Amino acid sequence: MKEIVILGIDPGTAQTGYGIIRCSLNSRKPFRYKSPPNTKNTKKEALRLKQLRMRKSIEHCLASSCISLLEFGSLKTSPDQDSPARLNSIFEQVSLLIAKHRPVYLAVESLFFNTNAVSASAVGQAIGVVKLSAARNNLKVFEYPPLKIKMKLIGEGRAEKKQVQQQVKTILKTAVVPRPNHAADALAVALCHWLETSAVC
């Protein structure tokens, strides 16, 4: 089966997390699951059954996939640098990662708007230079909000971040949760992209 490399990015100006995975399918059997009936006929039960179906879909996709961890870490910038210099540093470091691993796709965690305007502006600028680096290297870019990432990895949009990081550890078979947290988040968005676009999910 054809292998693809995905670069996941958790953007920030002080630290930008990255995670790189290689994925392929070991089975093309489509997902089939018949949900049990909603015997209680309530919205709560309907939600529970929907989440159950989502978890079964995740399990099927992971069982049909071969996923290996290539590299993860954090791209750091100096607090002594001004904003343009920090953004240039992020651009150059991301470009080096792309040159080294030749990913097919770049998946980035999009802005979470429940933050202050200053933080949102800084993250938005970091996303911009990451996209520029991808464009210069002819990479397709996909953005995923935190809710989508949680849904794809856990099957529950309100899952705790620790649950997502633990799922990353389980899927990638690492001894401990990847650190720093930005790196684990970047791996989560890379895995999200695979689960979102894989033909069997």
Stockholm file with secondary structure:
# STOCKHOLM 1.0

chainA/1-201         MKEIVILGIDPGTAQTGYGIIRCSLNSRKPFRYKSPPNTKNTKKEALRLKQLRMRKSIEHCLASSCISLLEFGSLKTSPDQDSPARLNSIFEQVSLLIAKHRPVYLAVESLFFNTNAVSASAVGQAIGVVKLSAARNNLKVFEYPPLKIKMKLIGEGRAEKKQVQQQVKTILKTAVVPRPNHAADALAVALCHWLETSAVC
#=GR chainA/1-201 SS CCCEEEEEEECCSSEEEEEEEEEEESCCCCCCCCCCCCTTCCHHHHHHHHHHHHHHHHHHHHHTEEEEEEEEEEEECCTTSCHHHHHHHHHHHHHHHHHHHCCSEEEEECCCSSSCHHHHHHHHHHHHHHHHHHHHTTCEEEEECHHHHHHHHHSCTTCCHHHHHHHHHHHHTCSSCCSSHHHHHHHHHHHHHHHHHCTTC
#=GC SS_cons         CCCEEEEEEECCSSEEEEEEEEEEESCCCCCCCCCCCCTTCCHHHHHHHHHHHHHHHHHHHHHTEEEEEEEEEEEECCTTSCHHHHHHHHHHHHHHHHHHHCCSEEEEECCCSSSCHHHHHHHHHHHHHHHHHHHHTTCEEEEECHHHHHHHHHSCTTCCHHHHHHHHHHHHTCSSCCSSHHHHHHHHHHHHHHHHHCTTC
//
